[in-house]
Amino acid sequence: MSFDQQAHLVAFDVEAATPIMFLDAQELSLVTISLGLGIVSDLFMGGIAIGALLVVASKKLKRGAKRGATQHFLWNLGLQVDPALARLAKPAWINDFTN
């Protein structure tokens, strides 16, 4: 009896997000927010234009980046916006598992 390696293979992108209308979740939320702001401000075409620009910029920024880089970048921006929160967070070079 031999071990069948093919039966135990896991796809590399098994945890990858499923795109919705060629957009991943972050881009879809950016487009939805820009369209909503365009509708509320009575500038529907402006909302569409801003949404399209955000998708193009997001695609260019993601090119060559590792998965999760955008979330980390936005988290880092949030720490820079709120200095009190940045003081509470440990620096990146300090491991959480050490004292």
C-alpha positions as CSV (number, residue, x, y, z in Angstrom):
1,M,0.0,0.0,0.0
2,S,1.6,3.3,-1.1
3,F,0.8,6.8,-0.1
4,D,-1.1,8.7,-2.7
5,Q,0.3,12.3,-2.8
6,Q,-2.1,13.5,-5.4
7,A,-5.0,12.8,-3.0
8,H,-3.6,15.1,-0.4
9,L,-2.6,18.2,-2.5
10,V,-4.1,21.5,-1.5
11,A,-4.4,24.3,-4.0
12,F,-2.2,27.3,-3.5
13,D,-5.0,29.9,-3.7
14,V,-7.6,27.9,-1.7
15,E,-8.1,30.9,0.6
16,A,-8.2,33.5,-2.1
17,A,-11.2,35.8,-2.1
18,T,-13.8,35.2,-4.7
19,P,-14.1,38.3,-7.0
20,I,-17.4,39.9,-7.5
21,M,-17.8,41.5,-11.0
22,F,-14.0,41.3,-11.5
23,L,-13.4,43.2,-8.2
24,D,-12.3,41.9,-4.9
25,A,-14.0,42.9,-1.7
26,Q,-11.9,46.0,-1.0
27,E,-12.3,47.4,-4.5
28,L,-16.0,46.7,-4.5
29,S,-16.4,48.5,-1.2
30,L,-14.5,51.5,-2.6
31,V,-16.7,51.6,-5.7
32,T,-19.9,51.3,-3.6
33,I,-18.8,54.1,-1.3
34,S,-17.9,56.4,-4.2
35,L,-21.1,55.7,-6.0
36,G,-23.1,56.3,-2.8
37,L,-21.4,59.6,-2.2
38,G,-22.0,60.6,-5.8
39,I,-25.7,59.8,-5.5
40,V,-26.0,61.7,-2.2
41,S,-24.2,64.7,-3.5
42,D,-26.2,64.7,-6.8
43,L,-23.0,64.0,-8.8
44,F,-23.7,60.5,-10.0
45,M,-21.2,60.7,-12.9
46,G,-18.6,62.1,-10.5
47,G,-19.1,59.1,-8.3
48,I,-18.7,56.8,-11.2
49,A,-15.5,58.6,-12.3
50,I,-14.0,58.5,-8.8
51,G,-14.9,54.8,-8.4
52,A,-13.2,54.0,-11.7
53,L,-10.1,55.9,-10.7
54,L,-10.0,54.2,-7.3
55,V,-10.2,50.8,-9.0
56,V,-7.4,51.6,-11.5
57,A,-5.2,53.0,-8.7
58,S,-5.9,50.0,-6.5
59,K,-5.0,47.6,-9.2
60,K,-1.7,49.4,-9.9
61,L,-0.8,49.6,-6.2
62,K,-1.6,45.8,-5.7
63,R,0.7,44.8,-8.6
64,G,3.6,42.8,-7.2
65,A,2.5,43.3,-3.6
66,K,1.9,40.4,-1.2
67,R,-1.5,39.4,-0.1
68,G,-2.8,41.5,2.8
69,A,-0.5,44.5,2.0
70,T,-3.4,46.8,1.4
71,Q,-5.0,45.9,4.7
72,H,-1.7,46.5,6.5
73,F,-1.2,49.8,4.7
74,L,-4.7,51.0,5.8
75,W,-4.2,49.8,9.3
76,N,-0.9,51.8,9.4
77,L,-2.6,54.9,8.1
78,G,-5.2,54.6,10.9
79,L,-2.4,54.5,13.5
80,Q,-0.9,57.6,12.0
81,V,-4.2,59.4,12.1
82,D,-4.8,58.7,15.7
83,P,-1.6,59.4,17.8
84,A,-3.1,58.0,21.0
85,L,-3.7,54.7,19.3
86,A,-0.2,54.6,17.9
87,R,1.2,55.1,21.4
88,L,-0.7,52.0,22.6
89,A,0.5,49.8,19.8
90,K,3.8,48.0,20.1
91,P,6.5,48.8,17.4
92,A,6.6,46.2,14.6
93,W,10.1,44.9,15.6
94,I,8.8,43.8,19.0
95,N,7.3,40.4,18.9
96,D,4.0,40.0,20.9
97,F,5.2,36.6,22.3
98,T,8.2,38.0,24.1
99,N,8.3,40.0,27.3
